[in-house]
Amino acid sequence: KANHPNEEIIVVLPFPRLNENQPNEKGYILNDYRDAVRYKAEKLGLMVVDGSKLSINPSNESDKENYIFDGVHFNEDGQKKIAELIYSEYTNLKK
């Protein structure tokens, strides 16, 4: 941001994933990381898109089959949903 003060930088928080409520070796879950990244990004004046708002549930068999085949990685249709979310959130943040 210091090198490009007139440019908008968008930080996209992690998307839903199958094991997001499973603590890692430090005891943190994915939402802990979302909160930390959001805090730092907002402190730096960056735009934040909350990836957890993605309307894909990795534990739902239909969503898994159609968008997120292994519970973590998105297929082409899942990528389209991500693009729609980012565009929607960005345009709402600009208002």
N, C-alpha and C positions, 0 to 999 in steps of 0.2 A: 504494500500500500504506500510505503514511503517513496518508492521509486516511481509509482504511477498513481499519484493522489487523485487524479480525475477519473480513473478507471474504477468500475465496480467489480469487486471480487465477491464471488458467491461461494459459500461453504455449504456443501450438501452433507447433512448428517447421515449416519448409516441407515440403510434400509432394513426392513424386517428380515429376520433370518430364523431358521428353525431352532437354533440353540441360544437365542439371545438372552434367555433368562437363566442360563447355566453359568455359574461363576467360573472365572478363569483361575489360574493358580494364585493370583493375588486377591481373589475374592470379589472381583468386580464383574458386573454384568454389562451388557452392551449399553443400557441406558445410562450407566455411570459415565461411559465414554462420550455418549451423546451430550450429556450435561456439561462435561468438561470442555468439549470442543465448542459448544454453543457459548459458554461463558467467555472463553478466550476470543472467539470470533466477534462477539458483540462488543467486547472491551476494545477490540481493534477497529470497530466501526465497519465490519464486514456484514454483508447480507447473509442470512442463514435460511436455508431450505431444510425443513425437518423431514428427512427421509422416512421416518417412522410413520408418516401420514400416508405412505403408499398403500393403496387399497388391495394389497396382496398379502394373504395369510399363508406362510410357508407350511403350516400344519394342516391346512385345508387341502384334501386330496385333489380337488378340482383345480385350485390355484397352483398346486405343485405340478400337476400335469400340464397346465396351460401356460404357466409363467416362470416358475422357479424350480426347475427339474430336480435339483438335489437339496433343496431347502436353503441354498446359499446363492447359487449362480443363476442369473436370469437368462432366459432364451430371448429370441428376437421380439416376441410379443411382450415379454416382461420389460425389455428395454424401451419399448414404445410407451408403456405405462409410466416408466421412470421419466421419460422425456415430457410426457403430459403433466406429471406432477411438478417437475422443475419449472416448466413454462407457466403453469397456473400459479404456483407459489411466487415466482419472480414477478409476474404481472400484478399480483395482489400486493407484493411488497413495494412496488413502484407507485402505487396509488396514494 
